[in-house]
Amino acid sequence: MKQLSFADAEYAGKRKQTRRERFLLEMDQVVPWQGLIALIEPYYPKGEGGRPAYPLTAMLRVHLMQNWFGYSDPAMEEALYET
């Protein structure tokens, strides 16, 4: 049996990136998250006295994807449940 080199062992442990992972990485590079979050956070509901609010970053991602892909609210909800 041939012994693996360190480079071969490291490469063997890597898996192929999914389209979803590539899309989210591109989204992180394109969108100025910190600026948008700082702008929205003072007005975003805190979820006090009732149901807890969804995290701001998740809701912001959903909103942007709805605009980019033209999803309606029910279609976006279905797409989220599928993933």
Secondary structure, 3 states (H helix, E strand, C coil): CCCCCHHHHHHHHCCCCCHHHHHHHHHHHHCCHHHHHHHHHHHCCCCCCCCCCCCHHHHHHHHHHHHHHCCCHHHHHHHHHHC
